[in-house]
Amino acid sequence: MENNHTHWHNHCHDSVKNIKLAFFLNLFFTIIEFIGWILTNSVAIMSDALHDLWDSFSLGFAWFLEKYSNKKRNNKFSYGFKRFSLLWAFINATILLIWSLFILTEAIPRIIHPEPSNAYWMILLSIFWILVNGFAVYKTTNGKSMNEKVISLHLLEDVLGWIAVLVISIVMIFTDLIILDPILSMLITLYILWWVIKNLKQTVLLFLQASPENLDVNTIDNTLKKQDYIKEIHDTHIWSLDWESNIMTTHIVINEKSSIKEIKNIKIKTREILEKIWIKHSTIEIDFWDEKCKNHCD
């Protein structure tokens, strides 16, 4: 149990550290982007500069809430503060959705009426930003919390955007296809929109206390039934605070002649099984075979 606790503590620390790193990298380059916007007159850089201005604020707030979410529980928040991190992930994804739609409204008119851009400055800025933001994506891409996943999505959008800027900049040096700038900006935004909607859906499901996708109630019940002395399992409920801190309640039916020692062993083995599949908090009620469950709500 101590090793499991240490794992959770280390993960929380890494999550906060990764978001902090992403915040400072993003803030640094946002300043450079605004200068690049003036120098290049590129709609792709314009959209990234405005988007990253919001990202800097977003990452800073996410950093604060990720730290806040690791506070110990109290009487008011008996499950702790994990959902504060999830709350910001929801707000962040919603704003990213709106922002992506705004970028589309900027890119479409430029497709109809293309404007020239400074391709050489665009190449320099794109190479630098791909390296900087690519490193931030690498640090957050394997994040377990929904907050880290949404942030990684933000950063991935930026990397893809700058790869597109690099490609079209090189093409525009040798051709007059200035329309490529807004076209690629629009295509990347549509791609990111798909991922935003997917993550937003998962976040909403968490708020509605849906079971995590990787935890099937029937499969878990069948696994637990394989233990000795267990006759039946019912009224099992699984939900998650932040897609990582999973919670489960269940009723285990045993023989009325089971000894205290047998009951203790069943509870110990059950919790060991649940901890292996990332159920951090479990409440197990013991029912006897001749006892009618008054709280049955299946």
C-alpha positions, 0 to 999 in steps of 0.5 A: 500500500505504501508503494501505491501511495508513493506512486500517486504522490510522484505522479501528482508532483510530475503533473504539476512540474510538467504544467509549470514547464509548459506555462513558462515555455508558452509565455516566453514564446508568446512574446516572440510570436507577437513580434513575429506577427508584426514582421510577417503579416501571416494569418497562421502566426496571427492566430497562433499569437492570439491563441498562445496569449490565452494559452499562457493564461490558461496554463498558469491557471491550470498550474495553480489548480493542479497544485490546489487539487492535491490538497488534503480533503476536509469536511466540506470536500470529503473526496478531496479537491481533485475535481478542481483540476477537472473543472479547469479542463472542462473550461479550458476545452470549451474555450479552445473549442470557441477559439478554434471556431474564431480562427476559422472565421479569420482563415476563411476570408483570407482564402477568399482574399489572400494576403502576402506574408514574409516567408523567411521570418515565418521559417525562423519562427516556426523552427524555433517554436517547433523545438520549444513547444515540441519539448513541452508536448513530450513532457505532458503527452503521457499525462494521466489527469484530464487537465494534462491531457487537455493541455497536451492537446493545446500544445499539440495544436501549436506544434502542428500549426507551426509545422504547417507554417514551416512547410508553407513558408518554404513553398511560398519562397519558391511559388506564389501560393500564398493561399496555402497559409490560411488553407493549412491553418483551417485544416489543422484547426478542424483536426484539433476541433475533433480532438477537443470535442472528444476530450470535452465529451469525456470531461462531461461524462466525468461530471455526470459520474459515468464509469471510466472507459477502462473499467467495466462493471460487469468484468470487475464483478466477475473477477471478484466472484472468483474469490473463495466464499463470495456467492454474489456481487451486486449494486456495484458503482464506479465513478472517477474524480478526474479520470485517474482517482477512481472510486467504487462501492459494491455489495458482496454476498457471503455465506452467513456462517463465514467467520470474522477471519474469512470476512476480513480476508475477502475484504483484503483480497478484494481491495488488492484486486481493485488497487491493481486496476486503479481503483483508489478508493473502495467501499465494500459492504458485506451482505449475508446470503439470507439477508435482503439488501435494503439498498439494492438499486440495480 
